[in-house]
Every structure is written in structure tokens, then in C-alpha cells.
Amino acid sequence: MHPILSDRRRFLVYLIAWMMTGVLIARLLVAADLTNWSFALLFSLPLALFGSFLTSSAYFVCRSLPFNRRSFSLAALVFASAALISGLSWLGLCYGWNRVLVLASDDVEVLHLSSHLLVLFFITGFAVYLLALLAFDVYIAFDNIREAERREAASRLLARDAELQVLRSQIDPHFLFNSLNSISALTAIDANAARTMTIALADFFRQTLAIAEKEKISLKDELRLCENFLAVEKIRFGKKLDTEFEVTEEAESALIPPMILQPLLENAIKHGIRNLPKGGLIRVTIFQREGWLHIAVENPVSADPGNSTGNGLGLVNLRQRFFALYGEQARVSWQRGDEKFTLEMALPFEPNNQTQ
């Protein structure tokens, strides 16, 4: 799309500039004592209008020579040829329009086009068109750079969304398979508990489907999801599994990516509580401080690292997911002690304004 002709404001400014150029040409003709003001304006203003449209065509000449397909010699040849045609067109119009005005005018002070003046008109037409070619070429170069930047930004966004989908697909099956294993184990031990657990699991997945398509949910919704998950797991582990949540009221309104806390509880049970004969306590602490949402999960682990089957893939996925969403702004770290595993996260605090 032509950058001048397609924009009404630019086109108006462009025409005004050319009309002022026409007045300047008339002023030069009068100053050179070649004609009077009225004839000079009749001569120069229509020529300026023609020149504006002729020069605007330089944009299409530049567009016909993409940067990645041109050579310097080809570009020089095309530009010189186009400028030559423009100079000859300008010269022919000056001569023809002047003849029309001379024949139609009774004024004795008509413009006499000498050979020197005709050469000057040709050079002017040639030079102005060549300058227009160079100006449009620079404009197209910058426009290509801006378009490349826009495409790169769009590609990064698509890649980020694709990465999020992949990471989510890697996280979700872990819980499903572990839950089904739990139900399978319970059916042989306690059929009623298995039925209750199946219903609780259905409730959990119903809630999961409701938030799966959302990029951010409130921490309160995530905690509700965790409650449903723990309801399932407590049926399986009984008194071995104990939990403690310490969440400030302000933190509950924070927006977070969905399903970042539930997989941590699942890992705490799978790699910690499950391997301990007496089980243990999972402690979750969440609070907001100085624009950051801090989340910490602690759980006991076996003193023997060989009892743990985790390879850290889930935590690496979580870190990559945060990086895709927050860049360098989010932090995830974890540490395994002799008998305790601690995971800490810090995210930019985003209040959910819909709850206010």
C-alpha cells in the first residue's frame, strides 16, 4: 500500500508541499525576469500537481525491486532509466503546457523557453525523481525492518503458547495416572473408599477442565483445586498425609498460572510422604511482599535418597513454564536436606481486580 496515497493526511501534506514548490518555481521565474506573476503561477502550479503524481510513482518502482533480489548494477540501471523517463516527461509537459498557455494568452509577457531553461527543467525532473526513488527505497528498507520485528515478536508469542501447551500436556498426565493407580489400589482394599475417591476425582477433573483454557486464575481457585486433589489423596494415605496451609488474605486474590501448586503437592506425596512409614506434614506458605508473591512448599523426605524416584523433570518443566510466562522475573528454586525438601517460588504479584 502506497505510504502517501493511502493516507489522507499524508496526501494532503504532500500536495501542499508540491503547491508550495510550484509557487517557488513561479517566484524564480519572476525573479529571473522571464515572465510576470500571473503567467508564472498558471505555468508552475499545474506542473507541480503533475509532478506530485509523477514522483509518487517512484514508490512502485522501488517495490518492483525487492532488496533480496536486486544487484547494485540492476538497481542503478532501473533507477537511472526511471529518472530519465521522468525528466523527459517533465520536460515535455513543461514545453507543451507553455505552448498551450502562450496560444491561449494575450499577455505579451509570456514565458520564452530557451534551450538553457529546457535543460534546467529536464535536470530538475531527473534529479527530483531520483531523490524520490532514494527516499522511497529508504522508507521501504525501514518498513521491512519493522515488519520483520513484528513477525519475530509474533513468532515468539506463538512459540511461547506452544511451549505452554506442551508443558501442560506433560504435567497433566502425571496426576491422572497416579490417581488411577490410587483408585486401583483402593478397589482391593476398601470399595467404598474407592467409590468416594472416584467421585472426588471426578470433581477435581471437572474443576480442572474449567480452568485449563485460562492463562491465569486466582490463587483462591488454585487452592480449591488443591483441596479436591488432597481429598482424593487423603483417602488413599489416611493419617499418613497431613497438610497445613498458611495463606494471607491478600495473597488469595493474586493471579497465577493454573495448576502450579497441585503438581507440587503431588510430588511431595509421591517422592516424600509415600516413602515414609509414618508419613508426614506438607506445609504450604503463601504471602505477598513488595510486589512479589512468595510460595513455599515443604515436605519431609526419606533420609535415604535412593527411596526417591523423582528425576526433577516436573520442577524443570515448572521453571520453563514460568520463564515462558514471566521471563527473568519469576524464580523457582528447591533444596533437598537430609529429611526435608523445600521448594520456593517468587512471582510478580498480579491482583485479581475482578474480586475487588
Solvent accessible surface area in square Angstrom, and as a share of the most:
residue,aa,sasa,rsa
1,M,195,0.87
2,H,11,0.05
3,P,12,0.07
4,I,30,0.15
5,L,76,0.38
6,S,59,0.38
7,D,49,0.25
8,R,217,0.79
9,R,189,0.69
10,R,116,0.42
11,F,55,0.23
12,L,107,0.53
13,V,88,0.51
14,Y,33,0.13
15,L,38,0.19
16,I,91,0.46
17,A,51,0.40
18,W,32,0.11
19,M,62,0.28
20,M,131,0.58
21,T,52,0.30
22,G,0,0.00
23,V,69,0.40
24,L,103,0.51
25,I,31,0.16
26,A,0,0.00
27,R,120,0.44
28,L,107,0.53
29,L,9,0.04
30,V,34,0.20
31,A,67,0.52
32,A,60,0.46
33,D,127,0.66
34,L,66,0.33
35,T,11,0.06
36,N,37,0.19
37,W,109,0.38
38,S,68,0.44
39,F,6,0.03
40,A,0,0.00
41,L,57,0.29
42,L,103,0.51
43,F,0,0.00
44,S,0,0.00
45,L,57,0.28
46,P,52,0.33
47,L,3,0.02
48,A,0,0.00
49,L,81,0.40
50,F,71,0.29
51,G,2,0.02
52,S,0,0.00
53,F,103,0.43
54,L,40,0.20
55,T,14,0.08
56,S,4,0.03
57,S,41,0.26
58,A,0,0.00
59,Y,5,0.02
60,F,109,0.45
61,V,32,0.18
62,C,2,0.01
63,R,100,0.36
64,S,76,0.49
65,L,19,0.09
66,P,52,0.32
67,F,80,0.33
68,N,131,0.67
69,R,190,0.69
70,R,49,0.18
71,S,56,0.36
72,F,179,0.75
73,S,80,0.52
74,L,75,0.37
75,A,11,0.08
76,A,47,0.37
77,L,117,0.58
78,V,42,0.24
79,F,15,0.06
80,A,47,0.36
81,S,45,0.29
82,A,17,0.13
83,A,0,0.00
84,L,82,0.41
85,I,113,0.57
86,S,3,0.02
87,G,0,0.00
88,L,97,0.48
89,S,41,0.27
90,W,13,0.04
91,L,45,0.23
92,G,42,0.41
93,L,61,0.30
94,C,0,0.00
95,Y,112,0.43
96,G,30,0.28
97,W,75,0.26
98,N,7,0.04
99,R,111,0.41
100,V,80,0.46
101,L,18,0.09
102,V,40,0.23
103,L,137,0.68
104,A,84,0.65
105,S,37,0.24
106,D,145,0.75
107,D,55,0.28
108,V,133,0.77
109,E,93,0.42
110,V,17,0.10
111,L,2,0.01
112,H,137,0.61
113,L,32,0.16
114,S,57,0.37
115,S,76,0.49
116,H,156,0.70
117,L,20,0.10
118,L,42,0.21
119,V,82,0.47
120,L,102,0.51
121,F,14,0.06
122,F,50,0.21
123,I,94,0.48
124,T,52,0.30
125,G,7,0.07
126,F,59,0.25
127,A,40,0.31
128,V,51,0.30
129,Y,10,0.04
130,L,55,0.28
131,L,118,0.59
132,A,12,0.09
133,L,0,0.00
134,L,88,0.44
135,A,64,0.50
136,F,19,0.08
137,D,18,0.09
138,V,82,0.47
139,Y,72,0.27
140,I,5,0.03
141,A,32,0.25
142,F,116,0.48
143,D,33,0.17
144,N,60,0.31
145,I,95,0.48
146,R,103,0.38
147,E,64,0.29
148,A,45,0.35
149,E,102,0.46
150,R,131,0.48
151,R,140,0.51
152,E,96,0.43
153,A,46,0.36
154,A,52,0.40
155,S,64,0.41
156,R,145,0.53
157,L,95,0.47
158,L,126,0.63
159,A,61,0.47
160,R,63,0.23
161,D,57,0.29
162,A,55,0.43
163,E,71,0.32
164,L,10,0.05
165,Q,104,0.46
166,V,82,0.47
167,L,6,0.03
168,R,38,0.14
169,S,65,0.42
170,Q,72,0.32
171,I,16,0.08
172,D,56,0.29
173,P,45,0.28
174,H,83,0.37
175,F,3,0.01
176,L,62,0.31
177,F,117,0.49
178,N,36,0.18
179,S,2,0.01
180,L,89,0.44
181,N,92,0.47
182,S,0,0.00
183,I,24,0.12
184,S,71,0.46
185,A,48,0.37
186,L,11,0.06
187,T,80,0.47
188,A,95,0.74
189,I,139,0.71
190,D,61,0.32
191,A,73,0.57
192,N,120,0.62
193,A,20,0.15
194,A,6,0.05
195,R,164,0.60
196,T,72,0.42
197,M,0,0.00
198,T,66,0.39
199,I,85,0.43
200,A,17,0.13
201,L,13,0.07
202,A,46,0.36
203,D,59,0.31
204,F,1,0.00
205,F,58,0.24
206,R,152,0.56
207,Q,28,0.13
208,T,11,0.06
209,L,132,0.66
210,A,66,0.51
211,I,9,0.05
212,A,34,0.26
213,E,155,0.69
214,K,102,0.43
215,E,83,0.37
216,K,51,0.22
217,I,6,0.03
218,S,9,0.06
219,L,0,0.00
220,K,110,0.47
221,D,42,0.22
222,E,0,0.00
223,L,20,0.10
224,R,112,0.41
225,L,0,0.00
226,C,0,0.00
227,E,109,0.49
228,N,41,0.21
229,F,1,0.00
230,L,8,0.04
231,A,47,0.37
232,V,0,0.00
233,E,8,0.04
234,K,80,0.34
235,I,50,0.25
236,R,79,0.29
237,F,23,0.10
238,G,39,0.38
239,K,205,0.87
240,K,60,0.25
241,L,8,0.04
242,D,78,0.40
243,T,26,0.15
244,E,73,0.33
245,F,72,0.30
246,E,105,0.47
247,V,36,0.21
248,T,60,0.35
249,E,150,0.67
250,E,98,0.44
251,A,0,0.00
252,E,53,0.24
253,S,28,0.18
254,A,0,0.00
255,L,44,0.22
256,I,0,0.00
257,P,0,0.00
258,P,3,0.02
259,M,17,0.08
260,I,0,0.00
261,L,0,0.00
262,Q,1,0.00
263,P,20,0.12
264,L,9,0.05
265,L,0,0.00
266,E,10,0.05
267,N,42,0.22
268,A,4,0.03
269,I,3,0.02
270,K,62,0.26
271,H,38,0.17
272,G,0,0.00
273,I,0,0.00
274,R,91,0.33
275,N,40,0.20
276,L,29,0.15
277,P,123,0.77
278,K,185,0.79
279,G,10,0.09
280,G,22,0.21
281,L,55,0.27
282,I,0,0.00
283,R,89,0.32
284,V,0,0.00
285,T,34,0.20
286,I,1,0.00
287,F,54,0.22
288,Q,42,0.19
289,R,141,0.52
290,E,154,0.69
291,G,42,0.41
292,W,76,0.27
293,L,1,0.01
294,H,46,0.20
295,I,1,0.00
296,A,22,0.17
297,V,5,0.03
298,E,44,0.20
299,N,8,0.04
300,P,34,0.21
301,V,7,0.04
302,S,14,0.09
303,A,73,0.57
304,D,79,0.41
305,P,89,0.56
306,G,64,0.61
307,N,67,0.34
308,S,33,0.21
309,T,93,0.54
310,G,38,0.37
311,N,131,0.67
312,G,28,0.27
313,L,88,0.44
314,G,25,0.24
315,L,17,0.08
316,V,62,0.36
317,N,6,0.03
318,L,7,0.03
319,R,113,0.41
320,Q,79,0.35
321,R,2,0.01
322,F,2,0.01
323,F,117,0.49
324,A,16,0.12
325,L,28,0.14
326,Y,23,0.09
327,G,27,0.26
328,E,149,0.67
329,Q,108,0.48
330,A,16,0.13
331,R,138,0.51
332,V,11,0.06
333,S,59,0.38
334,W,83,0.29
335,Q,135,0.60
336,R,88,0.32
337,G,34,0.33
338,D,122,0.63
339,E,119,0.54
340,K,100,0.42
341,F,42,0.17
342,T,26,0.15
343,L,4,0.02
344,E,94,0.42
345,M,4,0.02
346,A,4,0.03
347,L,1,0.01
348,P,28,0.17
349,F,39,0.16
350,E,54,0.24
351,P,53,0.34
352,N,19,0.10
353,N,107,0.55
354,Q,169,0.75
355,T,87,0.51
356,Q,159,0.71
